[in-house]
């Protein structure tokens, strides 16, 4: 363990070391940890490797992608504009973005920034669109109107959504005439002295001290999240993120004593608005739960190859940040790096680690944290009858107004599915059902492709379950 700063003594340092050793996915997993007590930094250290091949260690100044922990920065900028009178959280978004459209007519007319920032828009994730496609933010904004919502979910259900957070960023850019990144930089990062926090993959890898991504010992390529920037593009260090947490613990007062935002508007950011169904509420860019009857405010971040846990207890002056370079797979959700923070909070609150404290859970369902659901294609029955549709009949260009174009071509005796520069061989299961192996979000998925015929008997469309909470995305043959 490389300790940058500690005034907590050897007993606490052992708590941190033991917590990491107990729950890390693989030996020497890279993790940087900072702890705030009485609103002051009391501990910061790095453990494990930021680069396993060269055995370069993580320290408190190592940069990581923080993924969805970015969302609180977006909500902060919006909250600042609310305080200045330039934004109202409870008027239709179309007041600021007249071109804003979603498929649900009621949601399109009534949706507010509060709906967007608290994930009650009725639109499920549709993460495949931004992750696999080549679309820019403007193009994604245009395509929102064609994405299938969950029926009756507008303002009635928690549906975590990265795409909708980019709409909040669009409001910022439209009102201020500056890029979202420039606004965050000047209003938050510069004001807090967060000098090593950045926005792009190039910014991250351009630093000498950055964490490469891993799934256990395997390298995971890092990804640029610019096209959903306000939802997940920020990179940072635990020292910088400590300054961010301290802003909340100090009720909006920055390090120079000036108020960046009023206590009332700041507290609105972590006042629960939407029940997540997993024992927590979602506020404006933060999850809110309870520890021993006291509020815990937190957010995870899951980027390809990196994961983060950012948290604070506003009534107790406590905060814990854990940034890691281990990809948070399904079996690690709620464990890494969350349980490291759990042990630390238990020690801070009780003076010992009995492993009895439980932090509020992240989300109720794994697929709600940024992955595609692994849909298993039906297995071929023993001795299936010969397919009645010739391979050549499936070829062509298929389109959906939201997801764009997919082409199906011949590859020898087989078929190939292509989507904007990505290609996968199709494996036949039944006459009209195929599947392909998709690697996305550092995870492998077996994805069905179901072809449909017109009344004339010709192949007319194909369906793919890119969004697991709604019907197949249907691409019509052109």
Secondary structure per residue as TSV (DSSP state, phi and psi in degrees):
chain	resnum	aa	ss	phi	psi
A	1	X	-	360.0	127.6
A	2	X	E	-99.9	104.7
A	3	X	E	-86.8	121.6
A	4	X	E	-83.5	-43.4
A	5	X	E	-156.1	139.1
A	6	X	E	-157.1	129.8
A	7	X	-	-121.4	22.2
A	8	X	S	-99.9	-13.7
A	9	X	H	87.3	168.3
A	10	X	H	-60.6	-34.0
A	11	X	H	-62.3	-43.0
A	12	X	H	-69.2	-40.7
A	13	X	H	-60.9	-34.9
A	14	X	H	-68.5	-37.0
A	15	X	H	-57.4	-46.1
A	16	X	H	-65.0	-47.4
A	17	X	H	-61.3	-45.1
A	18	X	H	-64.6	-39.4
A	19	X	H	-62.3	-44.0
A	20	X	H	-64.8	-45.8
A	21	X	H	-60.9	-35.7
A	22	X	H	-72.4	-35.1
A	23	X	H	-118.0	-3.3
A	24	X	-	-64.8	144.4
A	25	X	S	-65.3	-32.6
A	26	X	S	-153.1	153.0
A	27	X	T	-54.6	141.0
A	28	X	T	64.0	28.1
A	29	X	-	-57.3	136.0
A	30	X	-	-76.9	128.2
A	31	X	E	-153.5	135.5
A	32	X	E	-113.6	139.0
A	33	X	E	-132.6	135.5
A	34	X	E	-129.2	148.6
A	35	X	E	-132.5	135.3
A	36	X	E	-114.0	131.9
A	37	X	E	-134.6	136.9
A	38	X	T	53.2	36.0
A	39	X	T	70.1	7.3
A	40	X	E	-118.3	148.0
A	41	X	E	-61.9	123.4
A	42	X	E	-118.1	-12.1
A	43	X	E	-161.1	138.0
A	44	X	E	-152.5	131.9
A	45	X	E	-159.0	165.3
A	46	X	E	-123.8	146.2
A	47	X	E	-135.8	149.6
A	48	X	S	75.3	-164.1
A	49	X	E	-108.8	136.7
A	50	X	E	-86.2	-22.2
A	51	X	E	-139.5	104.3
A	52	X	T	-68.9	-36.2
A	53	X	T	-63.4	-38.7
A	54	X	T	-103.5	7.4
A	55	X	T	53.3	39.4
A	56	X	E	-87.8	128.8
A	57	X	E	-83.0	150.8
A	58	X	-	-74.4	140.3
A	59	X	-	-132.2	-177.2
A	60	X	T	-70.5	-11.2
A	61	X	T	-106.0	10.9
A	62	X	-	-74.0	135.6
A	63	X	B	-92.1	139.3
A	64	X	E	-131.6	156.4
A	65	X	E	-76.3	130.4
A	66	X	-	-99.4	-0.1
A	67	X	G	54.7	-130.1
A	68	X	G	-69.9	-8.4
A	69	X	G	-63.9	-11.1
A	70	X	G	-61.4	-30.9
A	71	X	H	-57.6	-33.5
A	72	X	H	-66.4	-29.4
A	73	X	H	-68.2	-39.8
A	74	X	H	-62.9	-45.5
A	75	X	H	-64.9	-34.0
A	76	X	H	-64.1	-44.8
A	77	X	H	-61.8	-44.5
A	78	X	H	-60.3	-42.7
A	79	X	H	-64.3	-35.3
A	80	X	H	-63.4	-41.2
A	81	X	H	-67.8	-33.8
A	82	X	H	-60.3	-45.2
A	83	X	H	-63.0	-33.5
A	84	X	T	-81.0	-5.4
A	85	X	T	85.1	6.8
A	86	X	S	-87.8	-12.9
A	87	X	-	-140.7	143.6
A	88	X	-	-119.7	123.9
A	89	X	T	-67.0	-16.1
A	90	X	T	-117.7	22.9
A	91	X	S	-110.2	156.6
A	92	X	B	-56.8	140.6
A	93	X	G	-59.0	-29.2
A	94	X	G	-61.7	-17.4
A	95	X	G	-65.8	-29.1
A	96	X	T	-101.8	-31.5
A	97	X	-	-127.5	85.7
A	98	X	T	-58.9	-24.3
A	99	X	T	-86.1	0.1
A	100	X	-	-66.5	128.9
A	101	X	-	-144.5	140.4
A	102	X	-	-130.8	167.4
A	103	X	S	-67.9	-36.3
A	104	X	S	-74.8	113.7
A	105	X	H	-61.6	-38.8
A	106	X	H	-64.7	-45.9
A	107	X	H	-62.9	-40.7
A	108	X	H	-60.5	-37.9
A	109	X	H	-81.6	-31.0
A	110	X	H	-110.6	-16.3
A	111	X	-	-58.6	134.3
A	112	X	B	-114.2	171.4
A	113	X	H	-63.2	-34.6
A	114	X	H	-63.4	-40.1
A	115	X	H	-59.6	-45.7
A	116	X	H	-65.3	-48.1
A	117	X	H	-72.5	-18.0
A	118	X	T	-108.6	11.9
A	119	X	T	59.8	48.8
A	120	X	-	-126.3	38.4
A	121	X	S	-82.6	-14.7
A	122	X	S	84.3	-5.7
A	123	X	-	-99.4	123.3
A	124	X	-	-72.6	-177.5
A	125	X	-	-64.6	-46.5
A	126	X	-	49.7	41.3
A	127	X	H	-66.3	-26.4
A	128	X	H	-59.5	-31.0
A	129	X	H	-61.8	-50.8
A	130	X	H	-81.6	-27.9
A	131	X	H	-76.3	-43.5
A	132	X	H	-91.2	-32.6
A	133	X	S	-80.2	166.3
A	134	X	-	-93.8	14.6
A	135	X	-	-77.0	140.6
A	136	X	-	-79.2	173.8
A	137	X	H	-59.1	-43.0
A	138	X	H	-62.9	-40.9
A	139	X	H	-68.0	-37.5
A	140	X	H	-66.0	-40.3
A	141	X	H	-57.7	-44.7
A	142	X	H	-63.6	-37.9
A	143	X	H	-78.3	-11.8
A	144	X	G	-54.6	-35.3
A	145	X	G	-67.0	-14.1
A	146	X	G	-106.9	1.4
A	147	X	S	-88.7	135.3
A	148	X	-	-72.8	126.5
A	149	X	-	-87.0	174.1
A	150	X	-	-89.0	122.9
A	151	X	T	-56.3	129.3
A	152	X	T	74.2	7.0
A	153	X	-	-87.3	-17.4
A	154	X	T	-57.2	118.7
A	155	X	T	64.6	7.1
A	156	X	T	-116.5	-6.9
A	157	X	S	-150.1	151.8
A	158	X	-	-85.4	113.2
A	159	X	-	-128.7	99.6
A	160	X	-	-60.1	133.1
A	161	X	-	-148.4	118.9
A	162	X	H	-74.3	-41.1
A	163	X	H	-59.0	-39.5
A	164	X	H	-69.0	-27.0
A	165	X	H	-66.7	-25.2
A	166	X	H	-69.0	-26.4
A	167	X	H	-64.8	-40.2
A	168	X	H	-60.3	-40.0
A	169	X	H	-63.7	-36.9
A	170	X	H	-62.6	-38.1
A	171	X	H	-60.9	-45.6
A	172	X	H	-58.1	-48.3
A	173	X	H	-65.4	-39.8
A	174	X	H	-65.8	-42.4
A	175	X	H	-74.6	-35.1
A	176	X	H	-101.7	-13.9
A	177	X	S	68.6	21.9
A	178	X	S	-128.4	161.6
A	179	X	-	-69.1	151.7
A	180	X	H	-53.7	-43.0
A	181	X	H	-63.5	-41.5
A	182	X	H	-64.0	-37.3
A	183	X	H	-67.4	-46.5
A	184	X	H	-61.6	-41.1
A	185	X	I	-59.6	-51.0
A	186	X	I	-77.6	-38.6
A	187	X	I	-84.9	-25.8
A	188	X	I	-120.1	-60.1
A	189	X	I	-62.7	-48.6
A	190	X	H	-65.5	-39.8
A	191	X	H	-65.5	-30.4
A	192	X	H	-97.5	-3.8
A	193	X	T	72.7	31.5
A	194	X	-	-86.9	72.5
A	195	X	T	-74.7	-19.9
A	196	X	T	-104.1	10.9
A	197	X	-	-90.6	138.7
A	198	X	B	-143.7	-176.7
A	199	X	S	-121.9	-26.0
A	200	X	S	-114.6	163.6
A	201	X	H	-61.9	-38.0
A	202	X	H	-62.5	-39.6
A	203	X	H	-62.3	-41.5
A	204	X	H	-65.2	-55.3
A	205	X	H	-74.9	-12.0
A	206	X	T	-75.8	-14.6
A	207	X	S	-83.5	143.8
A	208	X	S	-67.2	-35.0
A	209	X	S	-103.0	76.8
A	210	X	B	-130.6	157.3
A	211	X	-	-94.2	121.8
A	212	X	-	-71.4	159.2
A	213	X	E	-94.2	145.2
A	214	X	E	-142.8	151.8
A	215	X	E	-119.6	97.3
A	216	X	T	57.6	-119.3
A	217	X	T	-89.5	-10.1
A	218	X	E	-81.0	137.3
A	219	X	E	-66.0	139.6
A	220	X	E	-122.0	120.7
A	221	X	-	-61.1	133.8
A	222	X	-	-73.2	154.1
A	223	X	-	-124.2	145.3
A	224	X	-	-87.7	128.6
A	225	X	-	-108.4	29.1
A	226	X	G	-60.0	-36.3
A	227	X	G	-70.1	-15.1
A	228	X	G	-124.3	37.3
A	229	X	H	-42.7	-53.3
A	230	X	H	-63.5	-12.2
A	231	X	H	-96.2	-21.0
A	232	X	H	-174.8	30.2
A	233	X	-	-99.3	-6.6
A	234	X	-	-78.2	142.4
A	235	X	E	-116.0	145.1
A	236	X	E	-159.9	-179.6
A	237	X	-	-119.4	164.2
A	238	X	H	-67.3	-28.0
A	239	X	H	-68.5	-42.8
A	240	X	H	-67.3	-42.4
A	241	X	H	-67.2	-24.2
A	242	X	H	-62.7	-41.8
A	243	X	H	-62.7	-36.7
A	244	X	H	-64.8	-47.7
A	245	X	H	-63.3	-40.0
A	246	X	H	-63.0	-31.1
A	247	X	H	-58.2	-39.7
A	248	X	H	-73.5	-40.6
A	249	X	H	-67.4	-27.2
A	250	X	T	-94.5	16.2
A	251	X	T	59.6	37.5
A	252	X	T	93.4	1.5
A	253	X	B	-91.3	127.7
A	254	X	-	-81.0	179.5
A	255	X	T	-65.5	-22.0
A	256	X	T	-91.8	6.1
A	257	X	S	90.6	-5.6
A	258	X	-	-90.0	150.8
A	259	X	B	-86.7	120.8
A	260	X	S	-78.9	-27.6
A	261	X	S	-159.9	152.5
A	262	X	-	-71.4	155.8
A	263	X	H	-59.5	-37.4
A	264	X	H	-65.0	-47.0
A	265	X	H	-71.1	-30.0
A	266	X	H	-67.7	-45.9
A	267	X	H	-64.8	-28.7
A	268	X	H	-59.5	-31.5
A	269	X	H	-64.5	-28.3
A	270	X	T	-119.9	33.1
A	271	X	S	-102.3	117.9
A	272	X	-	-57.4	137.6
A	273	X	-	-123.3	-34.8
A	274	X	E	-127.3	126.2
A	275	X	E	-73.1	123.1
A	276	X	-	-82.3	-13.8
A	277	X	S	83.8	4.9
A	278	X	S	-126.7	26.1
A	279	X	S	88.5	6.8
A	280	X	-	-130.7	169.8
A	281	X	E	-120.9	157.1
A	282	X	E	-107.7	133.2
A	283	X	-	-103.2	-125.8
A	284	X	S	-110.1	86.1
A	285	X	S	86.5	5.8
A	286	X	-	-139.5	145.3
A	287	X	E	-85.0	148.6
A	288	X	E	-131.4	124.8
A	289	X	E	-135.0	-165.0
A	290	X	E	-130.7	142.0
A	291	X	E	-126.4	120.0
A	292	X	T	49.9	41.0
A	293	X	T	78.3	5.5
A	294	X	E	-114.7	146.1
A	295	X	E	-70.9	138.0
A	296	X	E	-119.2	127.3
A	297	X	E	-109.3	131.1
A	298	X	E	-155.5	164.4
A	299	X	E	-154.4	136.2
A	300	X	E	-85.4	166.8
A	301	X	E	-145.0	122.5
A	302	X	E	-124.6	97.8
A	303	X	E	-102.0	164.9
A	304	X	T	-60.8	114.4
A	305	X	T	86.9	-9.1
A	306	X	E	-132.4	152.9
A	307	X	E	-145.8	154.8
A	308	X	E	-141.3	153.2
A	309	X	E	-138.6	114.9
A	310	X	E	-118.6	128.0
A	311	X	E	-155.1	159.1
A	312	X	E	-158.7	157.8
A	313	X	E	-113.6	100.6
A	314	X	T	-63.1	-27.2
A	315	X	T	-86.6	-9.7
A	316	X	T	-119.0	-1.9
A	317	X	T	67.5	23.3
A	318	X	E	-108.8	150.8
A	319	X	E	-156.8	147.7
A	320	X	E	-137.5	130.5
A	321	X	E	-122.5	130.5
A	322	X	E	-131.6	118.7
A	323	X	E	-115.7	132.1
A	324	X	E	-135.9	161.7
A	325	X	S	-113.2	33.4
A	326	X	B	-108.7	128.5
A	327	X	-	-66.0	133.6
A	328	X	-	-87.0	92.8
A	329	X	-	-79.2	173.7
A	330	X	G	-54.9	-40.2
A	331	X	G	-75.2	-9.8
A	332	X	G	-101.8	-8.7
A	333	X	T	-60.3	126.7
A	334	X	T	83.1	-4.4
A	335	X	T	-111.9	-50.5
A	336	X	T	-123.1	126.1
A	337	X	T	-91.3	14.5
A	338	X	H	-56.8	-42.7
A	339	X	H	-71.5	-21.8
A	340	X	H	-63.7	-45.7
A	341	X	H	-63.2	-36.2
A	342	X	H	-59.0	-48.6
A	343	X	H	-62.1	-38.8
A	344	X	H	-66.6	-45.8
A	345	X	H	-62.1	-40.3
A	346	X	H	-60.4	-42.3
A	347	X	H	-66.6	-42.9
A	348	X	H	-64.8	-34.9
A	349	X	H	-86.0	-29.6
A	350	X	H	-122.4	-13.4
A	351	X	S	84.6	5.3
A	352	X	S	-154.6	165.0
A	353	X	-	-115.9	101.0
A	354	X	-	-101.0	-1.6
A	355	X	S	60.0	32.7
A	356	X	-	-104.0	-23.3
A	357	X	-	-70.5	137.8
A	358	X	-	-123.7	124.6
A	359	X	-	-79.7	155.9
A	360	X	-	-56.8	142.5
A	361	X	-	-68.8	160.9
A	362	X	S	-71.1	-74.0
A	363	X	-	-140.2	158.3
A	364	X	S	-71.8	-30.2
A	365	X	-	-129.7	137.0
A	366	X	G	-58.7	-40.8
A	367	X	G	-67.6	-9.2
A	368	X	G	-87.0	11.3
A	369	X	G	-117.7	23.7
A	370	X	S	108.1	11.3
A	371	X	-	-114.5	161.3
A	372	X	-	-80.8	144.9
A	373	X	-	-69.9	136.0
A	374	X	-	-78.6	101.0
A	375	X	-	-94.3	119.6
A	376	X	-	-82.3	123.5
A	377	X	-	-69.3	147.7
A	378	X	-	-62.4	140.9
A	379	X	-	-80.9	144.5
A	380	X	-	-64.0	137.1
A	381	X	-	-71.0	157.3
A	382	X	T	-62.1	126.8
A	383	X	T	60.0	55.1
A	384	X	-	-66.6	151.8
A	385	X	-	-66.3	153.9
A	386	X	-	-60.1	138.5
A	387	X	-	-59.3	143.3
A	388	X	S	-93.5	-13.1
A	389	X	S	-103.4	126.7
A	390	X	-	-69.3	146.8
A	391	X	G	-55.0	-41.2
A	392	X	G	-61.4	-24.9
A	393	X	G	-70.6	-17.8
A	394	X	G	-86.6	-16.4
A	395	X	-	-71.9	152.0
A	396	X	E	145.2	-176.2
A	397	X	E	-105.7	129.7
A	398	X	E	-121.4	140.1
A	399	X	E	-134.2	145.1
A	400	X	E	-128.4	135.4
A	401	X	T	-63.3	-23.8
A	402	X	T	-87.4	-51.1
A	403	X	T	-87.2	-16.0
A	404	X	E	93.7	-142.8
A	405	X	E	-109.2	139.4
A	406	X	E	-127.2	135.2
A	407	X	E	-112.8	145.1
A	408	X	E	-120.1	122.5
A	409	X	E	-128.4	164.4
A	410	X	E	-80.1	141.5
A	411	X	E	-134.4	86.1
A	412	X	T	65.9	-129.9
A	413	X	T	-83.2	-0.2
A	414	X	E	-115.1	-179.4
A	415	X	E	-113.9	151.6
A	416	X	E	-125.8	131.9
A	417	X	E	-102.8	130.5
A	418	X	E	-128.6	138.3
A	419	X	E	-140.0	98.9
A	420	X	T	48.6	57.4
A	421	X	T	90.0	-9.7
A	422	X	E	-101.9	137.2
A	423	X	E	-135.7	144.7
A	424	X	E	-141.6	136.9
A	425	X	E	-70.2	141.2
A	426	X	E	-95.7	133.1
A	427	X	E	-105.1	128.7
A	428	X	E	-81.9	137.6
A	429	X	-	-114.1	-51.1
A	430	X	S	-131.2	-171.1
A	431	X	S	-56.2	-44.6
A	432	X	S	-114.3	3.7
A	433	X	E	-114.7	130.0
A	434	X	E	-128.1	177.3
A	435	X	E	-149.3	160.1
A	436	X	E	-136.0	156.3
A	437	X	E	-92.6	115.6
A	438	X	E	-110.6	131.9
A	439	X	E	-108.8	114.3
A	440	X	E	-150.7	149.4
A	441	X	T	54.3	37.0
A	442	X	T	57.2	29.4
A	443	X	E	-137.0	146.9
A	444	X	E	-97.8	135.2
A	445	X	E	-129.2	141.2
A	446	X	E	-101.3	104.9
A	447	X	E	-108.5	122.5
A	448	X	E	-72.8	149.4
A	449	X	E	-126.6	118.3
A	450	X	E	-112.1	115.1
A	451	X	E	-85.9	150.2
A	452	X	E	-125.8	144.3
A	453	X	E	-106.4	149.6
A	454	X	-	-79.6	173.4
A	455	X	T	-59.7	-25.7
A	456	X	T	-77.4	-8.5
A	457	X	S	96.2	-4.2
A	458	X	S	-85.6	146.8
A	459	X	E	-64.2	123.7
A	460	X	E	-117.5	-18.3
A	461	X	E	-164.1	165.4
A	462	X	E	-137.3	148.9
A	463	X	E	-122.6	140.3
A	464	X	E	-134.3	132.8
A	465	X	-	-81.5	62.6
A	466	X	S	-66.3	-30.6
A	467	X	S	-119.4	111.0
A	468	X	T	-70.7	-15.5
A	469	X	T	-90.3	-4.6
A	470	X	S	-129.8	179.4
A	471	X	S	-63.3	165.9
A	472	X	-	-52.6	141.9
A	473	X	E	-74.3	120.3
A	474	X	E	-100.0	122.3
A	475	X	E	-104.5	116.7
A	476	X	E	-83.5	141.3
A	477	X	E	-72.2	134.7
A	478	X	-	-95.6	360.0
